[in-house]
């Protein structure tokens, strides 16, 4: 079995750093189509900042309680990877701004073994 140290020393294995997964509602990301949407803008920004993104739009459903009522909606699941702790804060700021633009109460974010609700930028 290969141990983590061996992976870091293997020239054929490239570490992409920290991975973050976040969910955003499809309906809000695609509002305004066929003109440019928030989805188009976010895809472009993630590629510019992190040189890559994975996006899943099929069968991703988010469920949560809102005012005592169960809400279910389709989501886009994004995965991005980045190097360095300074990029974490930059990434979270990007999500706060996206949350504000979408008029969302929060965006669900997973990094490592931890999950967060990112609130809009004040």
N, C-alpha and C positions, 0 to 999 in steps of 0.2 A: 504494500500500500504506500502510495506517495504521501509524504507529509507536507504540510504547508511550506516549510522552509525550502524543500526541494522545488516546489512550484515557483517560488520567488527567484530561485537561482537557475531555472531552466530557460535558456535563451529562446526556446520555441513557445513559451507561455508568456503572454503580455498581460500584466495586471492593469485593469481599467480603474482601479481605486474603489471608492465608495459607490454603492448602488442605492438609488432612491426610487421608490414606486409611489405614484400618486394617482388619484381618481378624480375626474371632472365630468360633470353631466354633459352628455352628448347634445341635448337640446340647446343648451346655452353656448356650447362651443361651436355649433354649426348655424346659429342664428345669423341671418343676414346673407345666407347663400342665395344666389350664385356669386355675389360679390365676395371680397376677402372676408373670411371669418376669423374668430379668435383662435380656432384650431389651426388655420393657416399661419397666423402670426406666431402662435406658440411653437409650432413645428419649426419655423424659420429661426426663431430665437434660440431654441434648444440646440439646433444644429450649429448655429454660430458660436454659442458659448461652450458646448460640450462635444462637438464634432460627431454626435451620434445620438439616436433615440430609438427606442422600441415602443411601438404603439399597438394596443389591442383594442379593437372596437366591437368584436362579436361576442355576444352573450356575457357581457360584464354588467351585472346589476348591483347597484348599491341600495341598501335598505337602512333606514334610520327613523328615529322617533322625532316628530315635530309637533309640538303642541298636543301631545298625547295621542297623536295619530301616526300610524305606520305609513311611511312614504317609501315607494320603490321607484327607481328610475335607472335608465340605461346610462352607463358611464364609459368613458374612454380611459383605459389604463395605460399610463406612460411609465417607462423605465428609462432612467438616465444614470450614467456613471461619471464620476469626476474625481480628480486627484486633489488632495490637500484639504485641510480643515477650513481654510479661507473660502473655498468654493462652496462649503456647506452653507455658510451664512449668506453668500450671494444667491444660492439656489433658493433658500427659504424666503429671501426678499422677493424673488421673482414670483414665488407661489402666493405670497401675501398680496402682491399687486394684481395677479391674475384673479384671486379671490374677490378683490374689490371690483375689478372690471366686470366679473360675472355676477356681481351682487349675490355672492354666496355667503352663507354664515361661516363656512369653513371648508377646507379641502383636506381630505384624508391622505396622510403621508406615512409611508413605512420606510425606515432606514435601519438596516441591520436587523436587530431583534426588537426594535422599538417602533411604536406607532404614535402618531401625533394628529391633532386637528390644528391646521394652520389657519388662523383668523385673518381677516382682511387688514391691509396696511391702514393705520389710523389716519 
